[in-house]
Amino acid sequence: MRRKKRSYANRGMQLEREIDVSNKAYERKGVGLIKKLPTPVHIHSTRGSRVSGVLQKGELVDYIGMSQGAAIAFDAKQTRGKSLPLSNIPSHQYTFLKGWHDNGGVAFLVIRFTDVDKTFFYPFERIEYWKEGQNKRKSIPIADVEEHGTEIKSKHGVVLDYLSAVHKELEG
């Protein structure tokens, strides 16, 4: 029997749609202005309304913005199973989040574990622990995300109210 090839091209699209809807709600409420950064494209040619180009490797993360005076930057990650592979955090994203954090901004991941249908705010300090720590793991276990992160739920008319976790982090 021949195995079908799996495409991961749209993995995480539902999570990003929910974040985009949440960001619009935050903007309407006046509590935050967070925007999704477009994937850079190198255009080869144009002919009328047709454009030919290639997606380039990004240098940034998925989202940046401001909320109540705090500069925030984050990336959305979705995974199956009970851990997030560290390979899902490319070095350019890690470097950007580290620089953001080191300069006083709030840097984090929004992680969705699809098998258990839970979404979390996960602070940069923990990402740094796993990426630069002396441990031998190649993934971040859900147990650590549950212990050191904050589960994100729908509230206050926002599909994924991650800013509540951001503000809690700022107070802590």
Protein Blocks (a to p, Z undefined) as FASTA:
>chain_A
ZZddddfklgoklmmmmmmmmmmmmmmnopaccdddddddddfbdehjaccddddddfbd
fbdcdeehiacdddddddehjbdcfklmcfklmmmmmmmmmnopacddddddfklopacd
ddfklmmmmmmmmbfbfbdcfklmmmmmccdddeehiablcklmmmmmmmZZ
